Amino acid sequence: QGSDVIRSQRRDLKNFLLDYDVTVDLLACTPEGEGKLVYQLTDPDAIRISGEDADYSKRQLWDAIEEGQEIVWKANVQIIQAEDADPDKLGFDPFDVTKVWPRGQFPMHEFGRLVLNKNPENYHRDVEQAASSPGSMVPGIEDSPDPLLQFCIFFYRDAQYHRIGVNLHQIPVNCPSMAGHYSSLNSDGPMRVDANLAGIKQCVPNSFKMAFRPDTAEAPYAHVMDETARDHTHRNTAKMMARVPYPIIQKKYLARIYNIAPEYPKAIYDLLPKRQFEFSEVEELSKSAETFSKEPKFWPGEGDRLV
């Protein structure tokens, strides 16, 4: 219902006046909407302030930062262990955004501060083109099964591609912190102003950027293909690999598929018109194929498995 929440706040399409009935109607018809109306000022205070200065809050923040004040919020998190996130144990769904985790049971842990200490130099460049997204996560941090979060992870970025364009990360305000530039594996598109990949392969995975799971081709080759289909696969793959100028790429690919079936890469290797390494190197490399391009700090521990 995320899109309906946004639509409920739009102005009336007939007269462009605020459409209060649709906003309240959605909240009335949606149990999850309970408590979504905010209260910061009394109605008389809000009327007075907006009449005197409609930009009151924005001006107050701007002036404070211009005077050198730091606007600071403490940043806290609540932590719950996976085995404790059971609705039957808690009496509520911990991933329901309308519920609050009891602070006595799950205390707040301060981990930093959110500080505003610089005003934008150009409002359009630094604010209107900003594209924050909950889908932009530090590697090693995963999203929760909160349905609202799942919705936002997809639609925030989707809306930003429509509003700003596929190359939104080249705008300085959206460039990763402290990075001199940002170049994703997206190519071309409006307003492309950098070297447009500059020789980086434009697909994921590749041997120069990122990687993938080694077991994705196991079922078709071993359990679906007949001998004729396998022979076609060997010949077609060998023909393509013959055009790859980097032996390490050929070797790594063969090492990956060695774990599917040893005869699979051997047949391809034998069909290569030019072999620049021994097949024994493929066999040895296959022992660590699942770790190619993987960060050791993110490897599963003993007894764990990736799913």
Protein Blocks (a to p, Z undefined) as FASTA:
>chain_A
ZZmmmmmmpccfklopacfklmmmmmmmmmklgokaccfbdfklmmmmmmmommlmmmmm
mmmmmnopacddddddddddfklmcfklnopafkbfkbccdfklmccddfbdcddfbdcf
blklmmmmpccdfklccehiacdfbfklmmmmmmmmmmmmmmnopklmmpmklgcghiab
dcdfbegjehiabenonopacbdcdfkngcddfklmmmmmmmmpcfklmmmmmmmmmmmm
mmpcbfklmmmmmmmmmmmomklmmmmmmmpmbdcbdfklmmmmmmmmmmgoiafklpcc
ehiacZZ
